[in-house]
Structure formats: structure tokens, C-alpha cells
């Protein structure tokens, strides 16, 4: 008899985890406090830019790079399968990644060599980009992106087609301190949801659910705001400079962002940040000075120290697992972390050592 797994959180990480469990013959229920694949205020899964690349990866640990590198390599197959089986195109696009100075050129080139990522010396002007700190850029031509709302819609449809139960607008109560094993998890309306195993993939909301049983779980919401343009001449590649990026989409729109704001669960947008992003965008692409802002939104990322997620079994609650805290790279890390936690739940050997992602005790 297949085991029943309840997943708390229906973002990209939760949906990818469900896919992995379905492939292993599990019965799966996803509990989501809002609506899966909806543009709900604060949800990072639809709000992100979809770049399949950790920004300045040479600044991160090998453990982060292991997850992001593995995850990025999975998306061609994932998107192809989703498109074939649902008819919804996640809009994966090979756009490349143009890195403008200032940055550590030696570290960047060494990282590209180590991870066998193609890199070329490039001129920002050749891409129609104004570079405030000199024209000598690096271009990584093989970097891809996907459109998160389309990916989420495709994932939702795939899960429905594979009989995954989606319990939406359903909020779980925080686990009590004396929990040692879960038979069921209570919702805020008093209903008890039974399962054999439980996985928390609730992103920025994970600590609220687990604060009584995982006091050392260091996850907090970090707001990121983004602007949307539709310029006459879109860049042909993702452009990155000093933690700011322009991301051209397949439909001719352009994303500009993003911020990192420690403001709790406040998912509102602000006029001051809008003007800050507008100025940075126009500095790279001057025609944006005269372009209207079509949309302005924000998302709450699950911030963690050093961008390191927590993936694996809870040390004190026997049948509880975590797959959360991916900060800025839930999309890029998602396939690897989903495969990792699904293997652990099902008693298989995981594709990489899970020890570095264990919950701090």
C-alpha cells in the first residue's frame, strides 16, 4: 500500500516535491493557505523573475551551488514534460546572462571553469546596454530562464491530472512543542488532516508553523519588489549589475528588480522603491526613462543564512520532513531539493549527501 504524504505549502518547491513523490507511487495532499498558482500578494513562487542561475554563485557555498547547478540542469526535461502533458508552456528561454562590472572577475572565471559554465568576454554596448562602471562585461550564453506564473499553472494542472489532492485556502496551526510524531495536523478551522508523513515547504511562513518544534530554524520573510516594462527595444539577455537585474521575457515585457527588504510579512509595494528601481533600470537602458511602468509588485522570499535551505527529516518529530528556506533560489534549487527530500521520505539513497542541509540542533 502506498504511503500518504501531506505537503504543507503549494509553491514551486511544494509542487515539485509532489511530482517527485507521485513518481514514487505516493498518495499526495498539498495544503495551501492561498490558491496554488494564483498571483496572491506575498507569494514568491509567481513573483520571481525565473532566472535559473544563482546571482554571483562564486559568493555562495559549494552546497548552494550543488543544488542550483543540479536544479538548473533539470528544467529542460521538466518544462518539456509539463508542456507535453498539460499543454501549458512554462516558457523556458535561453536568454544568457550579461554580468556588468564591478565584480570579482578572477572569481567569476574560476567558478565558470570549475562548473563548466561557458563564459565569454563581452562589451555591454554590443548588447545595447549602458554600463556605468566600464564596458568590460562577461556573458554566460547558456543561462536559461522560465516564466514562474506559467510554470506554476503547468505544475498545478499536472498535479490535478495525477490525482494530487489540493486543499486550498486552508491554513495549518503551528505544531505544539511536545510533538514527537504526527498522525494528523490540525487546521485553523479545527479539521484534522491525516497522513503517514508530512513535509513543510511553506517558504517564508515555515518558521511560523514550526517555531515550537524547531526554534533554531532561521527563516524569515524578505520582501523583493519588481517593476514591469514593455520597451520598444528589449535587451536580448538578462543583465545584472550590483544585485540589480533586467530580465527580458519572451512576450516582449521586461522585469526590473529586485530589492531585499527585512520588513516582516508586509507584502506591500512602496513609492520610494519604485523610484529606486526606475533609476537603476534607466541607468542601464536609458530608453526606460520615458517608458511607463506597467506593473509593480512584491514577493516574500524565505530568507536564510548564506542562502542555505533546510532539507531532510526533523530530528525530533519522527515522520516530519522539511524542504524550505531556499531564499532567492527556490525555483533553481527546487528540482534538486524535491528529489532529495522525496528520496529520504521513501527510504531511497538520495542523489547527494543531505547532511549539509540538516536542521540545526
C-alpha positions in Angstrom: 0.0 0.0 0.0 1.4 3.4 -1.0 2.1 5.9 1.8 0.2 9.1 2.0 2.3 12.3 2.2 0.9 15.7 3.2 2.8 18.7 1.9 2.4 22.0 3.7 2.8 24.7 1.1 1.9 24.8 -2.6 4.6 27.0 -4.1 7.2 25.8 -6.7 9.1 23.8 -4.1 6.0 22.1 -2.8 4.6 21.3 -6.3 8.0 19.9 -7.5 8.2 17.8 -4.3 4.7 16.4 -5.0 5.8 15.5 -8.6 8.7 13.5 -7.2 6.5 11.7 -4.7 3.9 10.8 -7.3 6.7 9.3 -9.4 7.5 7.1 -6.4 3.9 5.9 -6.1 2.9 8.0 -3.1 -0.6 9.4 -2.5 -0.1 13.2 -2.0 -2.1 16.0 -0.5 -0.9 19.6 -0.7 -2.3 22.1 1.8 -2.0 25.7 0.7 -3.0 28.8 2.7 -4.0 30.7 -0.5 -4.6 29.3 -4.0 -1.9 27.4 -5.9 -0.6 29.2 -9.0 -2.6 32.4 -8.2 -1.0 35.8 -8.1 -1.5 36.2 -4.4 0.2 39.1 -2.6 3.4 38.0 -0.9 3.8 34.6 -2.7 7.4 34.4 -4.1 6.7 31.5 -6.5 4.8 33.6 -9.0 6.5 36.9 -8.1 10.1 36.0 -9.0 11.9 36.6 -12.3 12.6 32.9 -13.2 16.3 33.2 -13.8 17.8 29.7 -13.5 21.1 30.9 -12.1 22.3 31.9 -8.6 23.4 35.6 -8.9 27.2 35.7 -8.3 27.4 32.0 -7.5 31.1 32.3 -6.5 29.9 34.1 -3.4 28.0 31.1 -2.2 29.0 27.8 -0.6 29.6 24.6 -2.5 26.3 23.2 -1.0 24.3 26.0 -2.5 26.0 25.6 -5.9 25.4 21.8 -5.8 21.6 22.4 -5.5 21.4 25.2 -8.1 23.6 23.5 -10.6 21.7 20.3 -10.4 18.3 22.1 -10.5 19.1 24.2 -13.5 20.1 21.1 -15.4 16.7 19.5 -14.8 14.4 22.2 -16.2 14.6 21.4 -19.9 13.1 17.9 -19.1 10.6 19.3 -16.6 9.3 22.0 -18.9 9.1 19.7 -21.9 7.2 17.1 -19.8 4.8 19.7 -18.4 4.1 21.1 -21.9 3.6 17.7 -23.4 1.3 16.5 -20.6 -0.7 19.7 -19.8 -0.5 21.8 -23.0 0.8 24.7 -20.8 4.1 26.2 -21.9 6.3 27.2 -18.9 8.1 29.5 -21.4 11.7 28.3 -20.8 14.0 30.7 -22.7 17.7 30.6 -23.4 18.5 34.3 -22.8 22.0 34.2 -21.4 23.3 36.3 -18.6 25.4 39.5 -19.0 27.4 40.4 -15.9 28.4 44.1 -15.7 31.2 45.5 -13.6 32.1 45.9 -10.8 32.5 42.2 -9.9 35.4 39.8 -9.0 36.4 38.8 -12.5 39.0 36.3 -11.3 36.5 34.5 -9.0 33.8 34.6 -11.8 36.1 33.0 -14.4 37.4 30.4 -11.9 33.8 29.4 -10.9 32.8 29.1 -14.6 35.8 26.8 -15.3 35.0 24.7 -12.2 31.4 24.2 -13.0 31.9 24.0 -16.8 29.7 27.0 -17.5 30.5 28.7 -20.8 31.7 32.3 -20.4 32.8 35.0 -22.9 34.4 38.4 -22.6 31.8 40.8 -23.8 31.0 44.5 -24.4 27.9 45.8 -22.7 27.4 48.3 -25.6 27.2 45.4 -28.0 24.0 44.4 -26.2 22.6 47.9 -26.2 23.4 48.3 -22.5 24.9 51.3 -20.8 27.4 50.1 -18.2 28.1 52.9 -15.6 31.4 51.2 -14.4 33.1 50.3 -17.6 32.2 48.3 -20.7 34.1 45.1 -20.0 31.4 42.6 -19.1 31.2 38.8 -19.0 28.5 36.9 -20.9 27.3 33.5 -19.9 25.3 32.4 -23.1 23.9 29.2 -21.8 21.9 30.6 -18.8 18.1 30.0 -19.1 15.0 31.4 -17.6 11.4 30.3 -17.2 8.3 32.3 -16.6 7.1 31.5 -13.0 3.4 32.0 -13.4 3.3 29.8 -16.4 5.4 27.1 -14.7 3.0 27.2 -11.7 -0.1 26.8 -13.8 1.5 23.9 -15.6 2.5 22.3 -12.3 -0.9 22.7 -10.9 -2.6 21.1 -13.9 -0.1 18.2 -13.9 -0.8 17.6 -10.2 -4.5 17.7 -10.8 -4.2 15.2 -13.7 -2.2 12.9 -11.4 -4.8 12.9 -8.6 -2.9 15.0 -6.1 -5.4 16.4 -3.6 -5.2 20.2 -3.4 -6.6 21.7 -0.2 -6.5 25.4 -0.9 -7.4 28.4 1.3 -6.5 26.0 4.2 -4.2 27.1 6.9 -2.4 24.7 9.3 -2.0 25.5 13.0 1.6 25.7 14.4 2.7 22.4 15.8 2.7 22.1 19.6 6.0 21.9 21.4 5.6 18.3 22.7 5.1 16.8 19.2 7.2 13.7 18.7 5.2 12.0 15.9 2.3 13.2 13.7 -0.8 11.2 12.9 -2.6 14.3 11.7 -2.2 18.1 11.5 -4.9 20.5 12.7 -6.1 23.3 10.5 -7.1 26.7 11.9 -10.7 25.7 11.4 -10.3 22.7 13.6 -10.1 20.0 11.0 -7.5 17.2 11.4 -5.7 16.1 8.3 -4.2 12.6 8.5 -1.2 11.3 6.6 1.7 8.9 7.0 4.4 11.5 6.5 4.4 15.3 6.4 6.7 17.7 4.6 6.9 21.5 5.2 7.5 23.5 2.1 5.9 26.7 3.3 8.7 29.1 2.4 8.7 32.4 4.4 5.8 31.0 6.5 7.7 27.8 7.6 9.0 29.2 10.9 5.5 30.2 12.0 4.4 26.6 11.6 7.4 25.1 13.3 8.6 27.7 15.9 7.6 25.4 18.8 9.4 22.3 17.5 12.3 24.0 15.5 13.4 27.1 17.4 16.8 27.1 15.6 15.1 27.2 12.2 16.4 30.5 10.8 13.8 31.5 8.2 12.3 35.0 7.9 10.4 36.8 5.1 12.5 39.1 2.9 10.5 41.4 0.6 11.5 41.9 -3.0 9.9 44.4 -5.3 9.9 44.3 -9.1 8.7 46.6 -11.9 7.4 45.6 -15.3 8.0 47.5 -18.6 7.4 46.9 -22.2 10.1 48.8 -24.0 10.4 49.2 -27.8 13.8 47.5 -27.8 14.1 44.8 -25.2 17.6 43.5 -24.3 18.4 40.1 -25.8 19.8 38.8 -22.5 19.4 39.0 -18.7 21.5 42.0 -17.5 23.0 42.0 -13.9 24.8 44.8 -12.1 25.4 45.1 -8.3 22.5 42.9 -7.2 20.1 44.5 -9.8 18.8 42.9 -12.9 16.8 43.4 -16.1 15.1 40.3 -17.3 13.6 40.2 -20.9 10.6 38.0 -21.3 9.5 36.0 -24.4 6.4 38.2 -24.8 8.4 41.5 -25.1 8.0 42.6 -21.5 10.9 43.5 -19.2 11.3 42.8 -15.5 13.5 45.2 -13.4 14.4 44.5 -9.8 14.7 43.4 -7.1 15.1 44.6 -3.6 15.9 42.7 -0.3 13.9 44.2 2.5 13.6 42.9 6.0 10.0 44.1 6.8 8.3 41.0 8.1 5.2 39.8 6.3 4.5 43.2 4.8 4.0 42.5 1.1 3.0 46.0 0.1 4.9 48.0 -2.6 6.4 51.4 -1.9 6.8 54.6 -3.9 10.4 55.0 -2.8 11.5 51.6 -4.0 9.6 52.1 -7.3 11.7 55.2 -7.9 14.9 53.5 -6.9 14.3 50.6 -9.3 13.2 53.0 -12.0 16.5 54.9 -11.7 18.7 51.8 -11.7 16.8 50.4 -14.8 17.2 53.7 -16.7 20.9 53.8 -15.9 21.3 50.5 -17.8 18.7 51.0 -20.5 18.2 54.8 -21.0 15.0 54.4 -23.0 13.3 53.3 -19.9 13.4 56.8 -18.6 10.4 57.6 -20.9 8.6 54.2 -20.6 5.6 53.8 -18.4 5.7 51.3 -15.6 3.1 48.7 -16.4 3.0 46.9 -13.1 4.7 47.0 -9.7 4.6 44.0 -7.3 6.4 42.3 -4.5 7.0 38.8 -3.1 8.2 37.5 0.3 11.3 35.2 0.0 12.2 32.7 2.7 15.4 34.3 3.9 18.0 32.0 5.4 21.7 32.5 6.5 24.0 32.1 3.5 21.0 31.1 1.3 21.2 27.5 2.6 17.9 25.7 2.7 16.9 23.1 5.2 16.1 19.7 3.6 15.5 16.5 5.4 13.9 14.8 8.4 13.1 16.7 11.6 15.5 15.4 14.3 12.7 15.1 17.0 9.4 14.6 15.1 9.6 11.1 13.7 7.6 11.5 10.4 8.1 15.2 9.7 10.4 16.5 7.0 11.5 20.0 5.8 12.1 21.3 2.4 12.2 25.0 2.9 14.3 28.2 3.3 15.6 28.5 -0.3 15.7 32.3 -0.1 16.2 33.7 -3.6 16.6 30.4 -5.4 13.6 28.3 -4.8 13.0 27.8 -8.5 16.6 27.0 -9.3 17.1 24.7 -6.3 13.6 23.2 -6.4 14.2 20.1 -8.6 17.3 19.1 -6.6 15.7 19.7 -3.2 12.5 17.9 -4.2 14.3 14.9 -5.4 16.4 14.9 -2.2 13.5 15.0 0.2 11.4 12.6 -1.7 14.2 10.0 -1.7 14.6 10.4 2.1 10.8 10.1 2.7 10.7 6.9 0.6 13.8 5.3 2.1 15.9 5.6 -1.1 19.5 6.7 -1.5 19.5 10.5 -2.4 21.4 11.9 -5.3 23.6 14.0 -2.9 24.6 13.9 0.7 21.8 15.5 2.7 23.9 16.3 5.8 24.7 19.9 4.9 21.0 20.7 4.7 20.0 19.3 8.1 18.0 21.3 10.6 20.3 22.9 13.1 20.0 21.4 16.6 
